[in-house]
Amino acid sequence: MSEDQSISSAGSPARRFVASIRLGTPADAGAIAALHAESWRSAYRGLVPDDDLGEGLDAERLEFWHKRFATPDAERRVAFLAMSDHLLVGFACVLADADPGHGPLLDNLHVKPGWRGHGIGALLLHKARDWSRSIAPGQPMHLWVLEGNAPARRFYRNQGGVEVERRSEDRGGMTIAVWRCTWRE
């Protein structure tokens, strides 16, 4: 799957780029893991324990993505990659069966720092919702978002998401609160 979308830069209307959306493969695990770690460090500093964002994060995310791509039932999960030329600038991963009582789970949606605010996240979210509707008709798609991540929460609300459930846990001396955000058809 490949689709080119012209996306304007909100910060500089003269700057335009083409984001090509394609499906992720096991060969993309390293690039996805690197962007995942970079995004977490950029967005989650102060919201999760510093140890979660330390030296081991890169190796942990790489192992995570290798395992994710190695799991059976590949048709029950999808990773969409947003590319600008050969640079991975964002990705979204949806799991059809992670929480069957709540519909497909948008487990990841990350845009490379410096590329946020240009429509890439909205494009990836749209692709994730389309896939979710095709794999689980009539069920809502959902995700968990950190309570303290105000930019992400605002983005999801602006994209039609509704916060429906709050959970919290203590981790590394911090209380981590998250919200379940859902999208109905």
Contact map, one row per residue, 1 for C-alpha under 8 A:
11100000000000000000111000000000000000000000000000000000000000000000000000000000000000000000000000000000000000000000000000000000000000000000000000000000000000000000000000000000000000000
11110000000000000001111000000000000000000000000000000000000000000000000000000000000000000000000000000000000000000000000000000000000000000000000000000000000000000000000000000000000000000
11111000000000000001110000000000000000000000000000000000000000000000000000000000000000000000000000000000000000000000000000000000000000000000000000000000000000000000000000000000000000000
01111100000000000111100000000000000000000000000000000000000000000000000000000000000000000000000000000000000000000000000000000000000000000000000000000000000000000000000000000000000000000
00111110000000000111100000000000000000000000000000000000000000000000000000000000000000000000000000000000000000000000000000000000000000000000000000000000000000000000000000000000000000000
00011111000000011110000000000000000000000000000000000000000000000000000000000000000000000000000000000000000000000000000000000000000000000000000000000000000000000000000000000000000000000
00001111100000011110000000000000000000000000000000000000000000000000000000000000000000000000000000000000000000000000011100000000000000000000000000000000000000000000000000000000000000000
00000111110110111000000000000000000000000000000000000000000000000000000000000000000000000000000000000000000000000000011000000000000000000000000000000000000000000000000000000000000000000
00000011111111111000000000000000000000000000000000000000000000000000000000000000000000000000000000000000000000000000111000000000000000000000000000000000000000000000000000000000000000000
00000001111110000000000000000000000000000000000000000000000000000000000000000000000000000000000000000000000000000000110000000000000000000000000000000000000000000000000000000000000000000
00000000111110000000000000000000000000000000000000000000000000000000000000000000000000000000000000000000000000000000000000000000000000000000000000000000000000000000000000000000000000000
00000001111111100000000000000000000000000000000000000000000000000000000000000000000000000000000000000000000000000000000000000000000000000000000000000000000000000000000000000000000000000
00000001111111110000000000000000000000000000000000000000000000000000000000000000000000000000000000000000000000000000000000000000000000000000000000000000000000000000000000000000000000000
00000000100111110000000000000000000000000000000000000000000000000000000000000000000000000000000000000000000000000000000000000000000000000000000000000000000000000000000000000000000000000
00000001100111111000000000000000000000000000000000000000000000000000000000000000000000000000000000000000000000000000000000000000000000000000000000000000000000000000000000000000000000000
00000111100011111100000000000000000000000000000000000000000000000000000000000000000000000000000000000000000000000000000000000000000000000000000000000000000000000000000000000000000000000
00000111100000111110000000000000000000000000000000000000000000000000000000000000000100000000000000000000000000000000000000000000000000000000000000000000000000000000000000000000000000000
00011110000000011111000000000000000000000000000000000000000000000000000000000000000110000000000000000000000000000000000000000000000000000000000000000000000000000000000000000000000000000
00011110000000001111100000000000000000000000000000000000000000000000000000000000011110000000000000000000000000000000000100000000000000000000000000000000000000000000000000000000000000000
01111000000000000111110000000000000000000000000000000000000000000000000000000000111110000000000000000000000000000000000000000000000000000000000000000000000000000000000000000000000000000
11111000000000000011111000000000000000000000000000000000000000000000000000000001111000000000000000000000000000000000000000010000000000000000000000000000000000000000000000000000000000000
11100000000000000001111100000000000000000000000000000000000000000000000000000001111000000000000000000000000000000000000000000000000000000000000000000000000000000000000000000000000000000
11000000000000000000111110000000000000000000000000000000000000000000000000000111100000000000000000000000000000000000000000000000000000000000000000000000000000000000000000000000000000000
00000000000000000000011111110000000000000000000000000000000000000000000000000111100000000000000000000000000000000000000000000000000000000000000000000000000000000000000000000000000000000
00000000000000000000001111111000000000000000000000000000000000000000100000000010000000000000000000000000000000000000000000000000000000000000000000000000000000000000000000000000000000000
00000000000000000000000111111000000000000000000000000000000000000100110000000000000000000000000000000000000000000000000000000000000000000000000000000000000000000000000000000000000000000
00000000000000000000000111111100000000000000000000000000000000000000000000000000000000000000000000000000000000000000000000000000000000000000000000000000000000000000000000000000000000000
00000000000000000000000111111111000000000000000000000000000000000000000000000000000000000000000000000000000000000000000000000000000000000000000000000000000000000000000000000000000000000
00000000000000000000000011111111100000000000000000000000000001001100100000000000000000000000000000000000000000000000000000000000000000000000000000000000000000000000000000000000000000000
00000000000000000000000000111111110000000000000000000000000001001000000000000000000000000000000000000000000000000000000000000000000000000000000000000000000000000000000000000000000000000
00000000000000000000000000011111111000000000000000000000000000000000000000000000000000010000000000000000000000000000000000000000000000000000000000000000000000000000000000000000000000000
00000000000000000000000000011111111100000000000000000000000000001000000000000000000000010010000000000000000000000000000000000000000000000000000000000000000000000000000000000000000000000
00000000000000000000000000001111111110000000000000000000010011011000000000000000000000000000000000000000000000000000000000000000000000000000000000000000000000000000000000000000000000000
00000000000000000000000000000111111111000000000000000000010011000000000000000000000000000000000000000000000000000000000000000000000000000000000000000000000000000000000000000000000000000
00000000000000000000000000000011111111100000000000000000000000000000000000000000000000011100000000000000000001110000000000000000000000000000000000000000000000000000000000000000000000000
00000000000000000000000000000001111111110000000000000000000010000000000000000000000000000000000000000000000001000000000000000000000000000000000000000000000000000000000000000000000000000
00000000000000000000000000000000111111111000000000001000110010000000000000000000000000000000000000000000000000000000000000000000000000000000000000000000000000000000000000000000000000000
00000000000000000000000000000000011111111100000000000000000000000000000000000000000000000000000000000000000000011000000000000000000000000000000000000000000000000000000000000000000000000
00000000000000000000000000000000001111111110000000000000000000000000000000000000000000000000000000000000000001111000000000000000000000000000000000000000000000000000000000000000000000000
00000000000000000000000000000000000111111111100000001000000000000000000000000000000000000000000000000000000000000000000000000000000000000000000000000000000000000000000000000000000000000
00000000000000000000000000000000000011111111100000001000000000000000000000000000000000000000000000000000000000000000000000000000000000000000000000000000000000000000000000000000000000000
00000000000000000000000000000000000001111111100000000000000000000000000000000000000000000000000000000000000000001000000000000000000000000000000000000000000000000000000000000000000000000
00000000000000000000000000000000000000111111100000000000000000000000000000000000000000000000000000000000000000000000000000000000000000000000000000001000000000000000000000000000000000000
00000000000000000000000000000000000000011111111100000000000000000000000000000000000000000000000000000000000000000000000000000000000000000000000000001000000000000000000000000000000000000
00000000000000000000000000000000000000011111111111001000000000000000000000000000000000000000000000000000000000000000000000000000000000000000000000000000000000000000000000000000000000000
00000000000000000000000000000000000000000001111111000000000000000000000000000000000000000000000000000000000000000000000000000000000000000000000000000000000000000000000000000000000000000
00000000000000000000000000000000000000000001111110000000000000000000000000000000000000000000000000000000000000000000000000000000000000000000000001011000000000000000000000000001000000000
00000000000000000000000000000000000000000001111111011000000000000000000000000000000000000000000000000000000000000000000000000000000000000000000000000000000000000000000000100101000000000
00000000000000000000000000000000000000000000111111111000000000000000000000000000000000000000000000000000000000000000000000000000000000000000000000000000000000000000000000111100000000000
00000000000000000000000000000000000000000000110111111100000000000000000000000000000000000000000000000000000000000000000000000000000000000000000000000000000000000000000000000000000000000
00000000000000000000000000000000000000000000000011111100000000000000000000000000000000000000000000000000000000000000000000000000000000000000000000000000000000000000000000010000000000000
00000000000000000000000000000000000000000000000111111100100000000000000000000000000000000000000000000000000000000000000000000000000000000000000000000000000000000000000000000000000000000
00000000000000000000000000000000000010011000100111111111100000000000000000000000000000000000000000000000000000000000000000000000000000000000000000000000000000000000000000000000000000000
00000000000000000000000000000000000000000000000001111111100000000000000000000000000000000000000000000000000000000000000000000000000000000000000000000000000000000000000000000000000000000
00000000000000000000000000000000000000000000000000001111110000000000000000000000000000000000000000000000000000000000000000000000000000000000000000000000000000000000000000000000000000000
00000000000000000000000000000000000000000000000000001111111100000000000000000000000000000000000000000000000000000000000000000000000000000000000000000000000000000000000000000000000000000
00000000000000000000000000000000000010000000000000011111111110000000000000000000000000000000000000000000000000000000000000000000000000000000000000000000000000000000000000000000000000000
00000000000000000000000000000000110010000000000000000011111111000000000000000000000000000000000000000000000000000000000000000000000000000000000000000000000000000000000000000000000000000
00000000000000000000000000000000000000000000000000000001111111100000000000000000000000000000000000000000000000000000000000000000000000000000000000000000000000000000000000000000000000000
00000000000000000000000000000000000000000000000000000001111111110000000000000000000000000000000000000000000000000000000000000000000000000000000000000000000000000000000000000000000000000
00000000000000000000000000000000110110000000000000000000111111111000000000000000000000000000000000000000000000000000000000000000000000000000000000000000000000000000000000000000000000000
00000000000000000000000000001100110000000000000000000000011111111100000000000000000000000000000000000000000000000000000000000000000000000000000000000000000000000000000000000000000000000
00000000000000000000000000000000000000000000000000000000001111111110000000000000000000000000000000000000000000000000000000000000000000000000000000000000000000000000000000000000000000000
00000000000000000000000000000000100000000000000000000000000111111111000000000000000000000000000000000000000000000000000000000000000000000000000000000000000000000000000000000000000000000
00000000000000000000000000001101100000000000000000000000000011111111100000000000000000000000000000000000000000000000000000000000000000000000000000000000000000000000000000000000000000000
00000000000000000000000001001000000000000000000000000000000001111111110000000000000000000000000000000000000000000000000000000000000000000000000000000000000000000000000000000000000000000
00000000000000000000000000000000000000000000000000000000000000111111111000000000000000000000000000000000000000000000000000000000000000000000000000000000000000000000000000000000000000000
00000000000000000000000000000000000000000000000000000000000000011111111000000000000000000000000000000000000000000000000000000000000000000000000000000000000000000000000000000000000000000
00000000000000000000000011001000000000000000000000000000000000001111111001000000000000000000000000000000000000000000000000000000000000000000000000000000000000000000000000000000000000000
00000000000000000000000001000000000000000000000000000000000000000111111100000000000000000000000000000000000000000000000000000000000000000000000000000000000000000000000000000000000000000
00000000000000000000000000000000000000000000000000000000000000000011111111000000000000000000000000000000000000000000000000000000000000000000000000000000000000000000000000000000000000000
00000000000000000000000000000000000000000000000000000000000000000000011111000000000000000000000000000000000000000000000000000000000000000000000000000000000000000000000000000000000000000
00000000000000000000000000000000000000000000000000000000000000000000001111111000000000000000000000000000000000000000000000000000000000000000000000000000000000000000000000000000000000000
00000000000000000000000000000000000000000000000000000000000000000000101111111100000000000000000000000000000000000000000000000000000000000000000000000000000000000000000000000000000000000
00000000000000000000000000000000000000000000000000000000000000000000000011111100000000000000000000000000000000000000000000000000000000000000000000000000000000000000000000000000000000000
00000000000000000000000000000000000000000000000000000000000000000000000011111100000000000000001110000000000000000000000000000000000000100000000000000000000000000000000000000000000000000
00000000000000000000000000000000000000000000000000000000000000000000000011111110000000000000111100000000000000000000000000000000000000000000000000000000000000000000000000000000000000000
00000000000000000000001100000000000000000000000000000000000000000000000001111111000000000000111000000000000000000000000000000000000000000000000000000000000000000000000000000000000000000
00000000000000000000001110000000000000000000000000000000000000000000000000001111100000000011110000000000000000000000000000000000000000000000000000000000000000000000000000000000000000000
00000000000000000000111100000000000000000000000000000000000000000000000000000111110000000011100000000000000000000000000000010011000000000000000000000000000000000000000000000000000000000
00000000000000000001111100000000000000000000000000000000000000000000000000000011111000011111000000000000000000000000000000010000000000000000000000000000000000000000000000000000000000000
00000000000000000011110000000000000000000000000000000000000000000000000000000001111100011110000000000000000000000000000100010000000000000000000000000000000000000000000000000000000000000
00000000000000000011110000000000000000000000000000000000000000000000000000000000111111111100000000000000000000000000000000000000000000000000000000000000000000000000000000000000000000000
00000000000000001111000000000000000000000000000000000000000000000000000000000000011111111000000000000000000000000000000000000000000000000000000000000000000000000000000000000000000000000
00000000000000000111000000000000000000000000000000000000000000000000000000000000001111100000000000000000000000000000000000000000000000000000000000000000000000000000000000000000000000000
00000000000000000000000000000000000000000000000000000000000000000000000000000000001111110000000000000000000000000000000000000000000000000000000000000000000000000000000000000000000000000
00000000000000000000000000000000000000000000000000000000000000000000000000000000001111111000000000000000000000000000000000000000000000000000000000000000000000000000000000000000000000000
00000000000000000000000000000011001000000000000000000000000000000000000000000000111101111110000000000000000000010000000000000000000000000000000000000000000000000000000000000000000000000
00000000000000000000000000000000001000000000000000000000000000000000000000000000111100111110000000000000000000110010000100000000000000000000000000000000000000000000000000000000000000000
00000000000000000000000000000000001000000000000000000000000000000000000000000000111000011111000000000000000011110000000110010000000000000000000000000000000000000000000000000000000000000
00000000000000000000000000000001000000000000000000000000000000000000000000000011110000011111100000000000000111100000000000010000000000000000000000000000000000000000000000000000000000000
00000000000000000000000000000000000000000000000000000000000000000000000000000011100000000111110000000000011111000000000000011001000000000000000000000000000000000000000000000000000000000
00000000000000000000000000000000000000000000000000000000000000000000000000001111000000000011111000000000011110000000000000000001000000000000000000000000000000000000000000000000000000000
00000000000000000000000000000000000000000000000000000000000000000000000000001110000000000001111100000001111100000000000000000001000100000000000000000000000000000000000000000000000000000
00000000000000000000000000000000000000000000000000000000000000000000000000011100000000000000111111000001111000000000000000000000000000000000000000000000000000000000000000000000000000000
00000000000000000000000000000000000000000000000000000000000000000000000000011000000000000000011111110011100000000000000000000000000100110000000000000000000000000000000000000000000000000
00000000000000000000000000000000000000000000000000000000000000000000000000010000000000000000001111110011100000000000000000000000000000000000000000000000000000000000000000000000000000000
00000000000000000000000000000000000000000000000000000000000000000000000000000000000000000000001111110001100000000000000000000000000000000000000000000000000000000000000000000000000000000
00000000000000000000000000000000000000000000000000000000000000000000000000000000000000000000000111111111100000000000000000000000000000000000000000000000000000000000000000000000000000000
00000000000000000000000000000000000000000000000000000000000000000000000000000000000000000000000111111111000000000000000000000000000000000000000000000000000000000000000000000000000000000
00000000000000000000000000000000000000000000000000000000000000000000000000000000000000000000000000111110000000000000000000000000000000000000000000000000000000000000000000000000000000000
00000000000000000000000000000000000000000000000000000000000000000000000000000000000000000000000000111111100000000000000000000000000000000011110000000000000000000000000000000000000000000
00000000000000000000000000000000000000000000000000000000000000000000000000000000000000000000000110111111100000000000000000000000000000010011110000000000000000000000000000000000000000000
00000000000000000000000000000000000000000000000000000000000000000000000000000000000000000000011111110111110000000000000000000000000100010011110000000000000000000000000000000000000000000
00000000000000000000000000000000000000000000000000000000000000000000000000000000000000000000011111100111111000000000000000000000000000000000111000000000000000000000000000000000000000000
00000000000000000000000000000000000000000000000000000000000000000000000000000000000000000001111000000001111110000000000000000001000000000000111000000000000000000000000000000000000000000
00000000000000000000000000000000000000000000000000000000000000000000000000000000000000000001111000000000111110000000000000000000000000000000001100000000000000000000000000000000000000000
00000000000000000000000000000000000000000000000000000000000000000000000000000000000000000011110000000000011111000000000000000000000000000000000000000000000000000000000000000000000000000
00000000000000000000000000000000000000000000000000000000000000000000000000000000000000000111100000000000011111100000000010011000000000000000000000000000000000000000000000000000000000000
00000000000000000000000000000000001100100000000000000000000000000000000000000000000000000111000000000000000111110000000010000000000000000000000000000000000000000000000000000000000000000
00000000000000000000000000000000001000100000000000000000000000000000000000000000000000001110000000000000000011111011000110000000000000000000000000000000000000000000000000000000000000000
00000000000000000000000000000000001001100000000000000000000000000000000000000000000000011100000000000000000001111111000000000000000000000000000000000000000000000000000000000000000000000
00000000000000000000000000000000000001100100000000000000000000000000000000000000000000000000000000000000000000111111000000000000000000000000000000000000000000000000000000000000000000000
00000000000000000000000000000000000000000000000000000000000000000000000000000000000000000000000000000000000000011111000000000000000000000000000000000000000000000000000000000000000000000
00000000000000000000000000000000000000000000000000000000000000000000000000000000000000001000000000000000000000111111110100000000000000000000000000000000000000000000000000000000000000000
00000000000000000000000000000000000000000000000000000000000000000000000000000000000000000000000000000000000000111111111110000000000000000000000000000000000000000000000000000000000000000
00000000110000000000000000000000000000000000000000000000000000000000000000000000000000000000000000000000000000000011111110000000000000000000000000000000000000000000000000000000000000000
00000011110000000000000000000000000000000000000000000000000000000000000000000000000000000000000000000000000000000011111110000000000000000000000000000000000000000000000000000000000000000
00000011100000000000000000000000000000000000000000000000000000000000000000000000000000000000000000000000000000000001111111100000000000000000000000000000000000000000000000000000000000000
00000010000000000010000000000000000000000000000000000000000000000000000000000000010000001100000000000000000000100011111111110000000000000000000000000000000000000000000000000000000000000
00000000000000000000000000000000000000000000000000000000000000000000000000000000000000000100000000000000000011100001111111111000000000000000000000000000000000000000000000000000000000000
00000000000000000000000000000000000000000000000000000000000000000000000000000000000000000000000000000000000000000000001111111100000000000000000000000000000000100000000000000000000000000
00000000000000000000000000000000000000000000000000000000000000000000000000000000000000000000000000000000000000000000001111111110000000000000000000000000000000000000000000000000000000000
00000000000000000000100000000000000000000000000000000000000000000000000000000001110000000111000000000000000010000000000111111111000000000000000000000000000000000000000000000000000000000
00000000000000000000000000000000000000000000000000000000000000000000000000000000000000000001000000000000000010000000000011111111100000000000000000000000000000000000000000000000000000000
00000000000000000000000000000000000000000000000000000000000000000000000000000000000000000000000000000000000000000000000001111111110000000000000000000000000000000000000000000000000000000
00000000000000000000000000000000000000000000000000000000000000000000000000000001000000000000000000000000000000000000000000111111111000000000000000000000000000000000000000000000000000000
00000000000000000000000000000000000000000000000000000000000000000000000000000001000000000001110000000000010000000000000000011111111100000000000000000000000000000000000000000000000000000
00000000000000000000000000000000000000000000000000000000000000000000000000000000000000000000000000000000000000000000000000001111111110000000100000000000000000000000000000000000000000000
00000000000000000000000000000000000000000000000000000000000000000000000000000000000000000000000000000000000000000000000000000111111111000000000000000000000000000000000000000000000000000
00000000000000000000000000000000000000000000000000000000000000000000000000000000000000000000000000000000000000000000000000000011111111100000000000000000000000000000000000000000000000000
00000000000000000000000000000000000000000000000000000000000000000000000000000000000000000000010100000001000000000000000000000001111111111001100000000000000000000000000000000000000000000
00000000000000000000000000000000000000000000000000000000000000000000000000000000000000000000000000000000000000000000000000000000111111111111000000000000000000000000000000000000000000001
00000000000000000000000000000000000000000000000000000000000000000000000000000000000000000000000000000000000000000000000000000000011111111000000000000000000000000000000000000000000000000
00000000000000000000000000000000000000000000000000000000000000000000000000010000000000000000000100000000000000000000000000000000001111111000000000000000000000000000000000000000000000000
00000000000000000000000000000000000000000000000000000000000000000000000000000000000000000000000100000011000000000000000000000000000111111110000000000000000000000000000000000000000000000
00000000000000000000000000000000000000000000000000000000000000000000000000000000000000000000000000000000000000000000000000000000000111111110000000000000000000000000000000000000000000000
00000000000000000000000000000000000000000000000000000000000000000000000000000000000000000000000000000000000000000000000000000000000010011111000000000000000000000000000000000000000000001
00000000000000000000000000000000000000000000000000000000000000000000000000000000000000000000000000000111000000000000000000000000000010011111100000000000000000000000000000000000000000011
00000000000000000000000000000000000000000000000000000000000000000000000000000000000000000000000000000111000000000000000000000000000110000111110000000000000000000000000000000000000001111
00000000000000000000000000000000000000000000000000000000000000000000000000000000000000000000000000000111110000000000000000000000100100000011111000000000000000000000000000000000000001110
00000000000000000000000000000000000000000000000000000000000000000000000000000000000000000000000000000111110000000000000000000000000000000001111100000000000000000000000000000000000111100
00000000000000000000000000000000000000000000000000000000000000000000000000000000000000000000000000000000111000000000000000000000000000000000111110000000000000000000000000000000000111000
00000000000000000000000000000000000000000000000000000000000000000000000000000000000000000000000000000000001000000000000000000000000000000000011111000000000000000000000000000000011110000
00000000000000000000000000000000000000000000000000000000000000000000000000000000000000000000000000000000000000000000000000000000000000000000001111101001100000000000000000000000011110000
00000000000000000000000000000000000000000000001000000000000000000000000000000000000000000000000000000000000000000000000000000000000000000000000111111000100000000000000000000001111000000
00000000000000000000000000000000000000000000000000000000000000000000000000000000000000000000000000000000000000000000000000000000000000000000000011111100100000000000000000000001111000000
00000000000000000000000000000000000000000000001000000000000000000000000000000000000000000000000000000000000000000000000000000000000000000000000001111100000000000000000000000000100000000
00000000000000000000000000000000000000000011001000000000000000000000000000000000000000000000000000000000000000000000000000000000000000000000000011111111100000000000000000000000000000000
00000000000000000000000000000000000000000000000000000000000000000000000000000000000000000000000000000000000000000000000000000000000000000000000000111111110000000000000000000000000000000
00000000000000000000000000000000000000000000000000000000000000000000000000000000000000000000000000000000000000000000000000000000000000000000000000001111111000000000000000000000000000000
00000000000000000000000000000000000000000000000000000000000000000000000000000000000000000000000000000000000000000000000000000000000000000000000010001111111100000000000000000000000000000
00000000000000000000000000000000000000000000000000000000000000000000000000000000000000000000000000000000000000000000000000000000000000000000000011101111111110000000000000000000000000000
00000000000000000000000000000000000000000000000000000000000000000000000000000000000000000000000000000000000000000000000000000000000000000000000000000111111111000000000000000000000000000
00000000000000000000000000000000000000000000000000000000000000000000000000000000000000000000000000000000000000000000000000000000000000000000000000000011111111100000000000000000000000000
00000000000000000000000000000000000000000000000000000000000000000000000000000000000000000000000000000000000000000000000000000000000000000000000000000001111111111100000000000000000010000
00000000000000000000000000000000000000000000000000000000000000000000000000000000000000000000000000000000000000000000000000000000000000000000000000000000111111111100000000000000000000000
00000000000000000000000000000000000000000000000000000000000000000000000000000000000000000000000000000000000000000000000000000000000000000000000000000000011111111000000000000000000000000
00000000000000000000000000000000000000000000000000000000000000000000000000000000000000000000000000000000000000000000000001000000000000000000000000000000001111111000000000000000000000000
00000000000000000000000000000000000000000000000000000000000000000000000000000000000000000000000000000000000000000000000000000000000000000000000000000000000111111100000000000000000000100
00000000000000000000000000000000000000000000000000000000000000000000000000000000000000000000000000000000000000000000000000000000000000000000000000000000000111111110000000000000000011100
00000000000000000000000000000000000000000000000000000000000000000000000000000000000000000000000000000000000000000000000000000000000000000000000000000000000110011111000000000000000011100
00000000000000000000000000000000000000000000000000000000000000000000000000000000000000000000000000000000000000000000000000000000000000000000000000000000000000001111100000000000001111000
00000000000000000000000000000000000000000000000000000000000000000000000000000000000000000000000000000000000000000000000000000000000000000000000000000000000000000111110000000000001111000
00000000000000000000000000000000000000000000000000000000000000000000000000000000000000000000000000000000000000000000000000000000000000000000000000000000000000000011111000000000001110000
00000000000000000000000000000000000000000000000000000000000000000000000000000000000000000000000000000000000000000000000000000000000000000000000000000000000000000001111100000000111100000
00000000000000000000000000000000000000000000000000000000000000000000000000000000000000000000000000000000000000000000000000000000000000000000000000000000000000000000111110000000111000000
00000000000000000000000000000000000000000000000000000000000000000000000000000000000000000000000000000000000000000000000000000000000000000000000000000000000000000000011111000011110000000
00000000000000000000000000000000000000000000000000000000000000000000000000000000000000000000000000000000000000000000000000000000000000000000000000000000000000000000001111100011100000000
00000000000000000000000000000000000000000000000000000000000000000000000000000000000000000000000000000000000000000000000000000000000000000000000000000000000000000000000111111111000000000
00000000000000000000000000000000000000000000000110000000000000000000000000000000000000000000000000000000000000000000000000000000000000000000000000000000000000000000000011111111000000000
00000000000000000000000000000000000000000000000010100000000000000000000000000000000000000000000000000000000000000000000000000000000000000000000000000000000000000000000001111100000000000
00000000000000000000000000000000000000000000000010000000000000000000000000000000000000000000000000000000000000000000000000000000000000000000000000000000000000000000000001111110000000000
00000000000000000000000000000000000000000000000110000000000000000000000000000000000000000000000000000000000000000000000000000000000000000000000000000000000000000000000001111111000000000
00000000000000000000000000000000000000000000000000000000000000000000000000000000000000000000000000000000000000000000000000000000000000000000000000000000000000000000000111101111100000000
00000000000000000000000000000000000000000000001100000000000000000000000000000000000000000000000000000000000000000000000000000000000000000000000001100000000000000000000111100111110000000
00000000000000000000000000000000000000000000000000000000000000000000000000000000000000000000000000000000000000000000000000000000000000000000000001110000000000000000011110000011111000000
00000000000000000000000000000000000000000000000000000000000000000000000000000000000000000000000000000000000000000000000000000000000000000000000111100000000000000000011100000001111100000
00000000000000000000000000000000000000000000000000000000000000000000000000000000000000000000000000000000000000000000000000000000000000000000000111100000000000000011111000000000111110000
00000000000000000000000000000000000000000000000000000000000000000000000000000000000000000000000000000000000000000000000000000000000000000000011110000000000000000011110000000000011111000
00000000000000000000000000000000000000000000000000000000000000000000000000000000000000000000000000000000000000000000000000000000000000000000011110000000000100001111100000000000001111100
00000000000000000000000000000000000000000000000000000000000000000000000000000000000000000000000000000000000000000000000000000000000000000001111000000000000000001111000000000000000111110
00000000000000000000000000000000000000000000000000000000000000000000000000000000000000000000000000000000000000000000000000000000000000000001110000000000000000011100000000000000000011111
00000000000000000000000000000000000000000000000000000000000000000000000000000000000000000000000000000000000000000000000000000000000000000011100000000000000000000000000000000000000001111
00000000000000000000000000000000000000000000000000000000000000000000000000000000000000000000000000000000000000000000000000000000000010000111000000000000000000000000000000000000000000111
